[in-house]
Amino acid sequence: MPDLTRTEAVRLLSGLRDRRDRAINDGDVDQISRLDDQIERLTAEAPEIADVPRRESERLRAATAPPSPKRQGSGGNVLAALASLLFPGLGQLLQGRLGDAFFHFLIACILWFLLMGWVVHLASAIGAAKWEPK
């Protein structure tokens, strides 16, 4: 194994421990055995990290992890809700939900013939305001 800095070794050990935990949950005995061997070899080559507690490795991983992808914020939902009030489905379209946008628009067109289209305007705006990406 090439020379690793302490940070790299801790990160590698943490990853191996996580994979081992998943293998234990899955009941994969062969994988557990292979990971135990890798952990043993790593701690033999870098004995100073053998007793690194999981908290330190998790803290290190969290500090060096890439930022999580942005979620739709409440400001975007407010804008989408206002757009849906003006034009049913436009808010959903702004949020990238093409199917929902088409559905709201179609239902609004049908219900305006019965003078009930305002219901779809409100439902579309509420749906856009409360939407959270999965």
N, CA, C and O atoms as a MOPAC input file, in Angstrom:
PM7 MOZYME 1SCF
protein

 N      0.84800 1    -1.17100 1     0.00000 1
 C      0.00000 1     0.00000 1     0.00000 1
 C      0.89400 1     1.23600 1     0.00000 1
 O      1.85100 1     1.28500 1     0.77400 1
 N      0.62000 1     2.23500 1    -0.83900 1
 C      1.46600 1     3.42200 1    -0.88300 1
 C      1.40800 1     4.18600 1     0.43000 1
 O      0.50800 1     3.99200 1     1.24800 1
 N      2.38800 1     5.05900 1     0.60900 1
 C      2.42000 1     5.87900 1     1.81800 1
 C      1.19000 1     6.77700 1     1.84600 1
 O      0.89000 1     7.48000 1     0.88100 1
 N      0.49100 1     6.73700 1     2.96900 1
 C     -0.71700 1     7.54100 1     3.13200 1
 C     -0.49400 1     8.55400 1     4.23300 1
 O      0.21900 1     8.28700 1     5.20000 1
 N     -1.10000 1     9.70800 1     4.08700 1
 C     -1.08800 1    10.65300 1     5.20300 1
 C     -2.04300 1    10.11300 1     6.25700 1
 O     -2.85200 1     9.22500 1     5.98500 1
 N     -1.93900 1    10.65600 1     7.45100 1
 C     -2.81600 1    10.19700 1     8.52800 1
 C     -4.27600 1    10.41200 1     8.15400 1
 O     -5.11900 1     9.55000 1     8.39900 1
 N     -4.57100 1    11.57100 1     7.55600 1
 C     -5.94400 1    11.88500 1     7.15700 1
 C     -6.46000 1    10.86800 1     6.14100 1
 O     -7.58900 1    10.39100 1     6.26000 1
 N     -5.64900 1    10.53800 1     5.15100 1
 C     -6.06200 1     9.56500 1     4.13800 1
 C     -6.26400 1     8.18800 1     4.75400 1
 O     -7.20200 1     7.47200 1     4.40300 1
 N     -5.36900 1     7.82100 1     5.68200 1
 C     -5.48100 1     6.50900 1     6.32200 1
 C     -6.74500 1     6.42800 1     7.18000 1
 O     -7.43000 1     5.40500 1     7.18800 1
 N     -7.04800 1     7.50200 1     7.89700 1
 C     -8.25800 1     7.53000 1     8.72500 1
 C     -9.49200 1     7.44500 1     7.83600 1
 O    -10.44200 1     6.72900 1     8.15400 1
 N     -9.47900 1     8.17400 1     6.72100 1
 C    -10.61100 1     8.15600 1     5.79400 1
 C    -10.79800 1     6.74400 1     5.20700 1
 O    -11.92300 1     6.25800 1     5.10000 1
 N     -9.69700 1     6.10000 1     4.83300 1
 C     -9.75800 1     4.74900 1     4.28900 1
 C    -10.27400 1     3.76800 1     5.34000 1
 O    -11.11600 1     2.92000 1     5.04300 1
 N     -9.77200 1     3.88300 1     6.56100 1
 C    -10.22800 1     3.01500 1     7.64700 1
 C    -11.72000 1     3.20900 1     7.90000 1
 O    -12.44800 1     2.23700 1     8.10200 1
 N    -12.16900 1     4.43800 1     7.89000 1
 C    -13.58500 1     4.73400 1     8.10400 1
 C    -14.44300 1     4.10600 1     7.01000 1
 O    -15.48700 1     3.51800 1     7.29400 1
 N    -14.00500 1     4.23100 1     5.77000 1
 C    -14.74800 1     3.63400 1     4.66200 1
 C    -14.81700 1     2.12300 1     4.77500 1
 O    -15.86200 1     1.52200 1     4.52500 1
 N    -13.69300 1     1.50400 1     5.15500 1
 C    -13.67800 1     0.04500 1     5.32700 1
 C    -14.61300 1    -0.38500 1     6.45500 1
 O    -15.32200 1    -1.38400 1     6.33800 1
 N    -14.60700 1     0.37900 1     7.54600 1
 C    -15.49900 1     0.05700 1     8.66100 1
 C    -16.96700 1     0.18100 1     8.23600 1
 O    -17.79300 1    -0.65900 1     8.59400 1
 N    -17.28400 1     1.22900 1     7.47300 1
 C    -18.66000 1     1.40200 1     7.00400 1
 C    -19.08500 1     0.25300 1     6.09000 1
 O    -20.19000 1    -0.27400 1     6.21400 1
 N    -18.19300 1    -0.12800 1     5.17000 1
 C    -18.50900 1    -1.24100 1     4.27700 1
 C    -18.68600 1    -2.53500 1     5.06400 1
 O    -19.54700 1    -3.35500 1     4.74300 1
 N    -17.86400 1    -2.71000 1     6.10000 1
 C    -17.98000 1    -3.90700 1     6.94400 1
 C    -19.32000 1    -3.91000 1     7.67800 1
 O    -19.96400 1    -4.95400 1     7.77700 1
 N    -19.74700 1    -2.75400 1     8.19400 1
 C    -21.04400 1    -2.66900 1     8.87300 1
 C    -22.18700 1    -3.03900 1     7.92400 1
 O    -23.11900 1    -3.74400 1     8.31100 1
 N    -22.10900 1    -2.55600 1     6.67600 1
 C    -23.14300 1    -2.89800 1     5.69300 1
 C    -23.11700 1    -4.39800 1     5.38800 1
 O    -24.16700 1    -5.02400 1     5.24100 1
 N    -21.91600 1    -4.96500 1     5.29500 1
 C    -21.80000 1    -6.40300 1     5.02900 1
 C    -22.37700 1    -7.20700 1     6.19000 1
 O    -23.00500 1    -8.24300 1     5.97300 1
 N    -22.16900 1    -6.74000 1     7.41700 1
 C    -22.74000 1    -7.41600 1     8.58700 1
 C    -24.26400 1    -7.36200 1     8.51400 1
 O    -24.93800 1    -8.36300 1     8.75800 1
 N    -24.80800 1    -6.18100 1     8.17500 1
 C    -26.26600 1    -6.05200 1     8.05900 1
 C    -26.82100 1    -6.95700 1     6.96100 1
 O    -27.91800 1    -7.49800 1     7.09300 1
 N    -26.05800 1    -7.12000 1     5.87400 1
 C    -26.49100 1    -7.96800 1     4.76300 1
 C    -26.22600 1    -9.44400 1     5.02400 1
 O    -26.76200 1   -10.30200 1     4.32300 1
 N    -25.39900 1    -9.75100 1     6.03400 1
 C    -25.07100 1   -11.14100 1     6.34600 1
 C    -24.09500 1   -11.76400 1     5.35700 1
 O    -24.06700 1   -12.98500 1     5.20400 1
 N    -23.29200 1   -10.93800 1     4.68300 1
 C    -22.33600 1   -11.42000 1     3.67800 1
 C    -21.02600 1   -11.79600 1     4.37500 1
 O    -20.15000 1   -10.95100 1     4.56000 1
 N    -20.90000 1   -13.05600 1     4.75400 1
 C    -19.76400 1   -13.53900 1     5.54500 1
 C    -18.45200 1   -13.38900 1     4.78100 1
 O    -17.44500 1   -12.99000 1     5.36500 1
 N    -18.44800 1   -13.70500 1     3.48200 1
 C    -17.22100 1   -13.57500 1     2.68700 1
 C    -16.73900 1   -12.12700 1     2.64500 1
 O    -15.54800 1   -11.85500 1     2.80200 1
 N    -17.66500 1   -11.21300 1     2.43500 1
 C    -17.31000 1    -9.79400 1     2.38500 1
 C    -16.79500 1    -9.32600 1     3.74200 1
 O    -15.83600 1    -8.55700 1     3.80700 1
 N    -17.41400 1    -9.77600 1     4.81400 1
 C    -16.97100 1    -9.40400 1     6.16300 1
 C    -15.53100 1    -9.86800 1     6.37000 1
 O    -14.70400 1    -9.12000 1     6.89100 1
 N    -15.23700 1   -11.08900 1     5.96600 1
 C    -13.89400 1   -11.65100 1     6.12000 1
 C    -12.86900 1   -10.84500 1     5.31700 1
 O    -11.79400 1   -10.52600 1     5.82500 1
 N    -13.19800 1   -10.51800 1     4.07700 1
 C    -12.27100 1    -9.72800 1     3.24200 1
 C    -12.02500 1    -8.34400 1     3.84500 1
 O    -10.89300 1    -7.86200 1     3.88300 1
 N    -13.10600 1    -7.71500 1     4.31400 1
 C    -12.95400 1    -6.37600 1     4.89600 1
 C    -12.17300 1    -6.42900 1     6.19700 1
 O    -11.37500 1    -5.53200 1     6.47200 1
 N    -12.38600 1    -7.46300 1     7.00300 1
 C    -11.60300 1    -7.62200 1     8.23900 1
 C    -10.11300 1    -7.73500 1     7.91100 1
 O     -9.27400 1    -7.14800 1     8.59400 1
 N     -9.79300 1    -8.49900 1     6.85500 1
 C     -8.39100 1    -8.63400 1     6.44100 1
 C     -7.81900 1    -7.29200 1     5.99900 1
 O     -6.68900 1    -6.95200 1     6.34800 1
 N     -8.59200 1    -6.53400 1     5.23400 1
 C     -8.11300 1    -5.22300 1     4.76600 1
 C     -7.91700 1    -4.26800 1     5.93800 1
 O     -6.92900 1    -3.53400 1     5.98200 1
 N     -8.85200 1    -4.27300 1     6.88600 1
 C     -8.72800 1    -3.40900 1     8.06800 1
 C     -7.49800 1    -3.80200 1     8.87200 1
 O     -6.76000 1    -2.93600 1     9.34300 1
 N     -7.27300 1    -5.10300 1     9.03300 1
 C     -6.11200 1    -5.58700 1     9.78500 1
 C     -4.80800 1    -5.17100 1     9.10900 1
 O     -3.87500 1    -4.72300 1     9.77700 1
 N     -4.74100 1    -5.32000 1     7.76400 1
 C     -3.52900 1    -4.90900 1     7.03700 1
 C     -3.28900 1    -3.40800 1     7.16500 1
 O     -2.15600 1    -2.97200 1     7.37200 1
 N     -4.35400 1    -2.62200 1     7.04200 1
 C     -4.21000 1    -1.16600 1     7.13200 1
 C     -3.72900 1    -0.75200 1     8.51700 1
 O     -2.83100 1     0.08200 1     8.63700 1
 N     -4.31500 1    -1.32200 1     9.55500 1
 C     -3.90100 1    -0.95300 1    10.91400 1
 C     -2.50600 1    -1.48500 1    11.24400 1
 O     -1.82300 1    -0.92600 1    12.10200 1
 N     -2.07000 1    -2.56200 1    10.57300 1
 C     -0.70200 1    -3.05400 1    10.77700 1
 C      0.30400 1    -2.11000 1    10.11100 1
 O      1.39700 1    -1.89400 1    10.63400 1
 N     -0.06900 1    -1.55300 1     8.95800 1
 C      0.82700 1    -0.63700 1     8.25300 1
 C      0.82100 1     0.75900 1     8.86300 1
 O      1.81000 1     1.48700 1     8.77500 1
 N     -0.28600 1     1.12400 1     9.47500 1
 C     -0.38500 1     2.44000 1    10.10700 1
 C     -0.96000 1     2.25800 1    11.51100 1
 O     -2.12600 1     2.56700 1    11.75400 1
 N     -0.12600 1     1.74800 1    12.44600 1
 C     -0.64600 1     1.41200 1    13.77700 1
 C     -1.20600 1     2.61500 1    14.54000 1
 O     -2.01900 1     2.45100 1    15.45000 1
 N     -0.77300 1     3.81900 1    14.17200 1
 C     -1.25200 1     5.00400 1    14.90500 1
 C     -2.73400 1     5.27100 1    14.67500 1
 O     -3.34600 1     6.02300 1    15.43400 1
 N     -3.32800 1     4.66500 1    13.63200 1
 C     -4.75200 1     4.88800 1    13.38800 1
 C     -5.61400 1     3.72700 1    13.86200 1
 O     -6.83800 1     3.77600 1    13.73800 1
 N     -4.99300 1     2.68400 1    14.40300 1
 C     -5.75100 1     1.49000 1    14.79300 1
 C     -6.81300 1     1.80300 1    15.83100 1
 O     -7.89100 1     1.20900 1    15.82200 1
 N     -6.51000 1     2.73800 1    16.72900 1
 C     -7.46400 1     3.03600 1    17.78800 1
 C     -8.20200 1     4.35000 1    17.56500 1
 O     -8.74200 1     4.92800 1    18.50700 1
 N     -8.22500 1     4.82400 1    16.32200 1
 C     -8.96700 1     6.05700 1    16.01600 1
 C    -10.44700 1     5.76800 1    16.21300 1
 O    -11.00400 1     4.88000 1    15.56700 1
 N    -11.06900 1     6.50600 1    17.08900 1
 C    -12.49300 1     6.25200 1    17.30800 1
 C    -13.31300 1     6.63400 1    16.07000 1
 O    -12.90000 1     7.47800 1    15.27400 1
 N    -14.45400 1     6.01200 1    15.92800 1
 C    -15.31900 1     6.29300 1    14.77900 1
 C    -15.71500 1     7.75700 1    14.71900 1
 O    -15.86600 1     8.31700 1    13.63400 1
 N    -15.88200 1     8.37200 1    15.86300 1
 C    -16.28800 1     9.77900 1    15.86500 1
 C    -15.30100 1    10.64100 1    15.11400 1
 O    -15.70000 1    11.51500 1    14.34500 1
 N    -14.01200 1    10.41000 1    15.32600 1
 C    -13.00500 1    11.22400 1    14.64700 1
 C    -13.05500 1    10.98400 1    13.14000 1
 O    -12.96700 1    11.92600 1    12.35200 1
 N    -13.19700 1     9.72100 1    12.74400 1
 C    -13.23600 1     9.44300 1    11.31600 1
 C    -14.51300 1    10.01000 1    10.68600 1
 O    -14.48700 1    10.48300 1     9.54900 1
 N    -15.62500 1     9.96400 1    11.41700 1
 C    -16.86300 1    10.53800 1    10.89200 1
 C    -16.76600 1    12.06200 1    10.81300 1
 O    -17.24300 1    12.67000 1     9.85400 1
 N    -16.14500 1    12.67500 1    11.82800 1
 C    -15.97200 1    14.13000 1    11.80800 1
 C    -15.10600 1    14.53300 1    10.63400 1
 O    -15.39100 1    15.51500 1     9.94900 1
 N    -14.04600 1    13.77200 1    10.40200 1
 C    -13.14600 1    14.06500 1     9.29600 1
 C    -13.86900 1    13.90700 1     7.96700 1
 O    -13.69900 1    14.73400 1     7.07100 1
 N    -14.67100 1    12.86000 1     7.82400 1
 C    -15.40200 1    12.64000 1     6.58500 1
 C    -16.41100 1    13.76200 1     6.35700 1
 O    -16.56400 1    14.23900 1     5.23200 1
 N    -17.09600 1    14.18500 1     7.41100 1
 C    -18.08300 1    15.26300 1     7.26600 1
 C    -17.40000 1    16.57500 1     6.89100 1
 O    -17.94800 1    17.36700 1     6.12500 1
 N    -16.20000 1    16.80600 1     7.43300 1
 C    -15.49600 1    18.05400 1     7.14200 1
 C    -14.97300 1    18.09500 1     5.71400 1
 O    -14.84100 1    19.17400 1     5.13700 1
 N    -14.67300 1    16.93600 1     5.13700 1
 C    -14.09700 1    16.92000 1     3.79400 1
 C    -15.10100 1    16.48600 1     2.73400 1
 O    -14.75200 1    16.38100 1     1.55800 1
 N    -16.34900 1    16.23300 1     3.13700 1
 C    -17.35900 1    15.78500 1     2.17300 1
 C    -17.77700 1    16.93800 1     1.26800 1
 O    -17.79600 1    18.09100 1     1.70000 1
 N    -18.10900 1    16.63600 1     0.02700 1
 C    -18.59200 1    17.69400 1    -0.85300 1
 C    -19.94400 1    18.19500 1    -0.35600 1
 O    -20.67400 1    17.44700 1     0.29500 1
 N    -20.28600 1    19.43500 1    -0.64800 1
 C    -21.55600 1    19.97400 1    -0.16000 1
 C    -22.72500 1    19.21000 1    -0.77900 1
 O    -22.66100 1    18.75000 1    -1.91900 1
 N    -23.77800 1    19.09100 1    -0.00200 1
 C    -24.95400 1    18.37600 1    -0.49800 1
 C    -25.64200 1    19.21800 1    -1.57100 1
 O    -25.54400 1    20.44500 1    -1.55600 1
 N    -26.33700 1    18.56100 1    -2.50100 1
 C    -27.00300 1    19.31400 1    -3.55300 1
 C    -28.07400 1    20.22600 1    -2.97400 1
 O    -28.69500 1    19.90400 1    -1.96100 1
 N    -28.28500 1    21.36100 1    -3.62100 1
 C    -29.25600 1    22.32400 1    -3.12700 1
 C    -30.66600 1    21.79300 1    -3.29500 1
 O    -31.00600 1    21.17300 1    -4.30200 1
 N    -31.45600 1    22.04800 1    -2.30600 1
 C    -32.87000 1    21.68400 1    -2.36900 1
 C    -33.66900 1    22.91800 1    -2.73000 1
 O    -33.20300 1    24.04700 1    -2.57400 1
 N    -34.87300 1    22.69000 1    -3.21200 1
 C    -35.75900 1    23.79800 1    -3.55000 1
 C    -36.05300 1    24.55900 1    -2.26800 1
 O    -36.56200 1    23.97700 1    -1.31100 1
 N    -35.74600 1    25.82400 1    -2.23300 1
 C    -35.96700 1    26.61700 1    -1.04200 1
 C    -37.37200 1    27.17600 1    -1.00100 1
 O    -38.12600 1    27.06200 1    -1.96700 1
 N    -37.71800 1    27.78000 1     0.12200 1
 C    -39.06300 1    28.32300 1     0.25700 1
 C    -39.27600 1    29.49100 1    -0.69900 1
 O    -40.39700 1    29.71900 1    -1.15400 1
 N    -38.20800 1    30.23900 1    -1.01200 1
 C    -38.35100 1    31.34400 1    -1.96400 1
 C    -38.76100 1    30.85000 1    -3.33900 1
 O    -39.59900 1    31.46400 1    -3.99900 1
 N    -38.17100 1    29.73800 1    -3.77500 1
 C    -38.53800 1    29.15400 1    -5.05600 1
 C    -39.96200 1    28.64000 1    -5.05600 1
 O    -40.65800 1    28.71800 1    -6.06800 1
 N    -40.39800 1    28.11000 1    -3.91400 1
 C    -41.77100 1    27.62100 1    -3.81100 1
 C    -42.76900 1    28.76400 1    -3.82100 1
 O    -43.85600 1    28.63000 1    -4.38300 1
 N    -42.42000 1    29.88500 1    -3.20800 1
 C    -43.31400 1    31.04800 1    -3.22300 1
 C    -43.46900 1    31.56300 1    -4.64800 1
 O    -44.57700 1    31.88300 1    -5.08000 1
 N    -42.36900 1    31.64300 1    -5.37000 1
 C    -42.42500 1    32.08300 1    -6.75900 1
 C    -43.27000 1    31.11700 1    -7.59200 1
 O    -44.07700 1    31.54800 1    -8.41500 1
 N    -43.08600 1    29.81600 1    -7.37800 1
 C    -43.86700 1    28.81300 1    -8.11500 1
 C    -45.34800 1    28.91500 1    -7.77000 1
 O    -46.19700 1    28.76700 1    -8.64900 1
 N    -45.66600 1    29.16500 1    -6.50300 1
 C    -47.06700 1    29.28800 1    -6.09700 1
 C    -47.71900 1    30.51100 1    -6.75000 1
 O    -48.85400 1    30.43900 1    -7.22100 1
 N    -46.99800 1    31.62400 1    -6.77300 1
 C    -47.53900 1    32.82800 1    -7.42500 1
 C    -47.73700 1    32.59900 1    -8.91700 1
 O    -48.73100 1    33.04600 1    -9.48900 1
 N    -46.79500 1    31.90700 1    -9.54900 1
 C    -46.92500 1    31.60500 1   -10.97600 1
 C    -48.13700 1    30.71500 1   -11.22200 1
 O    -48.83700 1    30.88900 1   -12.22100 1
 N    -48.39500 1    29.76500 1   -10.32700 1
 C    -49.54500 1    28.88200 1   -10.49200 1
 C    -50.86500 1    29.59600 1   -10.25400 1
 O    -51.89300 1    29.20200 1   -10.80400 1
 N    -50.84500 1    30.64100 1    -9.44000 1
 C    -52.06400 1    31.43100 1    -9.26400 1
 C    -52.42700 1    32.14600 1   -10.56000 1
 O    -53.60200 1    32.25000 1   -10.91200 1
 N    -51.42200 1    32.63200 1   -11.26000 1
 C    -51.67900 1    33.34300 1   -12.51100 1
 C    -52.02100 1    32.39500 1   -13.64700 1
 O    -52.88900 1    32.68900 1   -14.46900 1
 N    -51.33100 1    31.24700 1   -13.69300 1
 C    -51.47700 1    30.31000 1   -14.80900 1
 C    -51.30100 1    28.90700 1   -14.25000 1
 O    -50.17000 1    28.50200 1   -13.98200 1
 N    -52.38300 1    28.15000 1   -14.06400 1
 C    -52.27400 1    26.83100 1   -13.42600 1
 C    -51.24900 1    25.94400 1   -14.12300 1
 O    -51.27600 1    25.78100 1   -15.34300 1
 N    -50.34700 1    25.37500 1   -13.33100 1
 C    -49.31800 1    24.48900 1   -13.86000 1
 C    -47.99400 1    25.17700 1   -14.10700 1
 O    -46.96800 1    24.50900 1   -14.23600 1
 N    -47.99400 1    26.50500 1   -14.17600 1
 C    -46.74000 1    27.21500 1   -14.44000 1
 C    -45.75400 1    27.04400 1   -13.28000 1
 O    -44.54900 1    26.93200 1   -13.50300 1
 N    -46.25600 1    27.02400 1   -12.05700 1
 C    -45.38200 1    26.81000 1   -10.90300 1
 C    -44.74200 1    25.43500 1   -10.93500 1
 O    -43.55600 1    25.28500 1   -10.64200 1
 N    -45.53300 1    24.43200 1   -11.29300 1
 C    -44.98900 1    23.08600 1   -11.39100 1
 C    -43.95800 1    23.01200 1   -12.51400 1
 O    -42.94700 1    22.31900 1   -12.39500 1
 N    -44.22000 1    23.72600 1   -13.59400 1
 C    -43.27500 1    23.76200 1   -14.70000 1
 C    -41.95500 1    24.40200 1   -14.26000 1
 O    -40.88100 1    23.93600 1   -14.64100 1
 N    -42.03500 1    25.46800 1   -13.46000 1
 C    -40.82400 1    26.11100 1   -12.93400 1
 C    -40.03500 1    25.16400 1   -12.02800 1
 O    -38.81100 1    25.26000 1   -11.93700 1
 N    -40.72900 1    24.26600 1   -11.37000 1
 C    -40.07000 1    23.30200 1   -10.48400 1
 C    -39.58200 1    22.07000 1   -11.23800 1
 O    -38.98700 1    21.17400 1   -10.63900 1
 N    -39.82600 1    22.01600 1   -12.53300 1
 C    -39.34600 1    20.90300 1   -13.33400 1
 C    -40.26800 1    19.70100 1   -13.34100 1
 O    -39.84500 1    18.60700 1   -13.71600 1
 N    -41.51000 1    19.87400 1   -12.93700 1
 C    -42.47300 1    18.77000 1   -12.89600 1
 C    -43.41400 1    18.89300 1   -14.09300 1
 O    -44.51800 1    19.42500 1   -13.97600 1
 N    -42.97200 1    18.40300 1   -15.22400 1
 C    -43.71300 1    18.57800 1   -16.46800 1
 C    -45.06800 1    17.88400 1   -16.45100 1
 O    -46.06300 1    18.45800 1   -16.89400 1
 N    -45.11600 1    16.66500 1   -15.95000 1
 C    -46.37700 1    15.92200 1   -15.89700 1
 C    -47.42400 1    16.62000 1   -15.04900 1
 O    -48.58200 1    16.74600 1   -15.44700 1
 N    -47.00000 1    17.07300 1   -13.86800 1
 C    -47.92400 1    17.79000 1   -12.98600 1
 C    -48.37800 1    19.09500 1   -13.62300 1
 O    -49.54600 1    19.46800 1   -13.51400 1
 N    -47.46100 1    19.78700 1   -14.28500 1
 C    -47.81200 1    21.05900 1   -14.92900 1
 C    -48.88300 1    20.84600 1   -15.99100 1
 O    -49.86800 1    21.58300 1   -16.04700 1
 N    -48.68800 1    19.83800 1   -16.83000 1
 C    -49.66100 1    19.55300 1   -17.88100 1
 C    -51.01000 1    19.16600 1   -17.26700 1
 O    -52.05500 1    19.60400 1   -17.74800 1
 N    -50.99600 1    18.35600 1   -16.21900 1
 C    -52.22100 1    17.91700 1   -15.56000 1
 C    -52.99100 1    19.11900 1   -15.00000 1
 O    -54.19600 1    19.23400 1   -15.22800 1
 N    -52.32200 1    20.00400 1   -14.28000 1
 C    -52.99100 1    21.17100 1   -13.69600 1
 C    -53.56700 1    22.06600 1   -14.78600 1
 O    -54.68500 1    22.56400 1   -14.65900 1
 N    -52.81400 1    22.26800 1   -15.84400 1
 C    -53.30200 1    23.10700 1   -16.93400 1
 C    -54.52500 1    22.48600 1   -17.60000 1
 O    -55.50700 1    23.18000 1   -17.86500 1
 N    -54.47300 1    21.19500 1   -17.87000 1
 C    -55.57400 1    20.49700 1   -18.52500 1
 C    -56.83600 1    20.53100 1   -17.66700 1
 O    -57.92000 1    20.82200 1   -18.17300 1
 N    -56.70700 1    20.23800 1   -16.39200 1
 C    -57.86200 1    20.25000 1   -15.49000 1
 C    -58.43500 1    21.66000 1   -15.38400 1
 O    -59.65400 1    21.82600 1   -15.34200 1
 N    -57.57300 1    22.67800 1   -15.34000 1
 C    -58.05600 1    24.05800 1   -15.26700 1
 C    -58.85700 1    24.40600 1   -16.52000 1
 O    -59.91700 1    25.02500 1   -16.43000 1
 N    -58.35200 1    24.00900 1   -17.68400 1
 C    -59.08300 1    24.28500 1   -18.93500 1
 C    -60.45900 1    23.63300 1   -18.91900 1
 O    -61.44700 1    24.25500 1   -19.31100 1
 N    -60.52900 1    22.39900 1   -18.47500 1
 C    -61.80500 1    21.67700 1   -18.43900 1
 C    -62.76300 1    22.31700 1   -17.43300 1
 O    -63.94000 1    22.52200 1   -17.72900 1
 N    -62.24400 1    22.63400 1   -16.23300 1
 C    -63.12500 1    23.16700 1   -15.19100 1
 C    -63.54400 1    24.61500 1   -15.43000 1
 O    -64.55600 1    25.04600 1   -14.87700 1
 N    -62.81200 1    25.37300 1   -16.22300 1
 C    -63.24800 1    26.73900 1   -16.51000 1
 C    -64.52800 1    26.74600 1   -17.33000 1
 O    -65.27700 1    27.72200 1   -17.29300 1
 N    -64.79200 1    25.66600 1   -18.07700 1
 C    -66.05800 1    25.57100 1   -18.80300 1
 C    -67.22800 1    25.43900 1   -17.82800 1
 O    -68.36200 1    25.79500 1   -18.14900 1
 N    -66.93400 1    24.92500 1   -16.63900 1
 C    -67.96700 1    24.77200 1   -15.60500 1
 C    -67.87800 1    25.88300 1   -14.56400 1
 O    -68.51500 1    25.81300 1   -13.51300 1
 N    -67.08500 1    26.90400 1   -14.86400 1
 C    -66.85300 1    28.04100 1   -13.96300 1
 C    -66.28600 1    27.60800 1   -12.61100 1
 O    -66.56500 1    28.22500 1   -11.58300 1
 N    -65.48000 1    26.53200 1   -12.62500 1
 C    -64.83700 1    26.05600 1   -11.39500 1
 C    -63.31100 1    26.06500 1   -11.51900 1
 O    -62.62500 1    25.43800 1   -10.71100 1
 N    -62.78600 1    26.75200 1   -12.49600 1
 C    -61.34900 1    26.77700 1   -12.72900 1
 C    -60.55600 1    27.39900 1   -11.60700 1
 O    -59.38600 1    27.07100 1   -11.40800 1
 N    -61.19600 1    28.31100 1   -10.86100 1
 C    -60.50400 1    28.96100 1    -9.75400 1
 C    -60.04500 1    27.94500 1    -8.71700 1
 O    -59.04900 1    28.16600 1    -8.02900 1
 N    -60.77200 1    26.82300 1    -8.60000 1
 C    -60.39300 1    25.76900 1    -7.64700 1
 C    -59.02900 1    25.19600 1    -8.04000 1
 O    -58.18500 1    24.94000 1    -7.18100 1
 N    -58.82200 1    24.99800 1    -9.34200 1
 C    -57.55700 1    24.44800 1    -9.81500 1
 C    -56.44200 1    25.46400 1    -9.62500 1
 O    -55.31300 1    25.09100 1    -9.30600 1
 N    -56.74500 1    26.75100 1    -9.81700 1
 C    -55.73500 1    27.78600 1    -9.56400 1
 C    -55.23100 1    27.67200 1    -8.12200 1
 O    -54.02400 1    27.67300 1    -7.87500 1
 N    -56.15700 1    27.57700 1    -7.18500 1
 C    -55.76700 1    27.47500 1    -5.77400 1
 C    -55.03700 1    26.16200 1    -5.48800 1
 O    -54.01200 1    26.15800 1    -4.80600 1
 N    -55.56000 1    25.05100 1    -6.00500 1
 C    -54.92300 1    23.75300 1    -5.75800 1
 C    -53.51900 1    23.72200 1    -6.36100 1
 O    -52.59600 1    23.17400 1    -5.75900 1
 N    -53.36000 1    24.29900 1    -7.53000 1
 C    -52.05600 1    24.33500 1    -8.18300 1
 C    -51.06200 1    25.17400 1    -7.37300 1
 O    -49.90600 1    24.78800 1    -7.20200 1
 N    -51.52500 1    26.32200 1    -6.87800 1
 C    -50.65100 1    27.19100 1    -6.07800 1
 C    -50.26300 1    26.51900 1    -4.77200 1
 O    -49.10300 1    26.58600 1    -4.36500 1
 N    -51.21100 1    25.87400 1    -4.10900 1
 C    -50.90800 1    25.18700 1    -2.83900 1
 C    -49.93600 1    24.02800 1    -3.08900 1
 O    -48.99700 1    23.82200 1    -2.32100 1
 N    -50.16800 1    23.28200 1    -4.16000 1
 C    -49.27900 1    22.17000 1    -4.48300 1
 C    -47.85800 1    22.63000 1    -4.77300 1
 O    -46.89400 1    21.97600 1    -4.37500 1
 N    -47.72900 1    23.76100 1    -5.46900 1
 C    -46.38900 1    24.28700 1    -5.77000 1
 C    -45.71300 1    24.80800 1    -4.50200 1
 O    -44.50100 1    24.66900 1    -4.33500 1
 N    -46.50200 1    25.40500 1    -3.61300 1
 C    -45.93100 1    25.96900 1    -2.38500 1
 C    -45.44600 1    24.88100 1    -1.42600 1
 O    -44.44000 1    25.06400 1    -0.74100 1
 N    -46.14400 1    23.76800 1    -1.37500 1
 C    -45.80600 1    22.71900 1    -0.41500 1
 C    -44.86100 1    21.65700 1    -0.96800 1
 O    -44.46500 1    20.75400 1    -0.23100 1
 N    -44.49500 1    21.73700 1    -2.22800 1
 C    -43.67500 1    20.71300 1    -2.86300 1
 C    -42.26600 1    20.68900 1    -2.29100 1
 O    -41.64300 1    21.73100 1    -2.08700 1
 N    -41.77000 1    19.47000 1    -2.03300 1
 C    -40.37500 1    19.26700 1    -1.62900 1
 C    -39.77800 1    18.21300 1    -2.52700 1
 O    -40.39200 1    17.16800 1    -2.74400 1
 N    -38.57200 1    18.46500 1    -3.06600 1
 C    -37.94000 1    17.44000 1    -3.91300 1
 C    -37.60000 1    16.21500 1    -3.09000 1
 O    -37.32900 1    16.30400 1    -1.89300 1
 N    -37.61800 1    15.05000 1    -3.76300 1
 C    -37.32300 1    13.80600 1    -3.04300 1
 C    -35.88200 1    13.44200 1    -3.18500 1
 O    -35.44700 1    12.42400 1    -2.64500 1

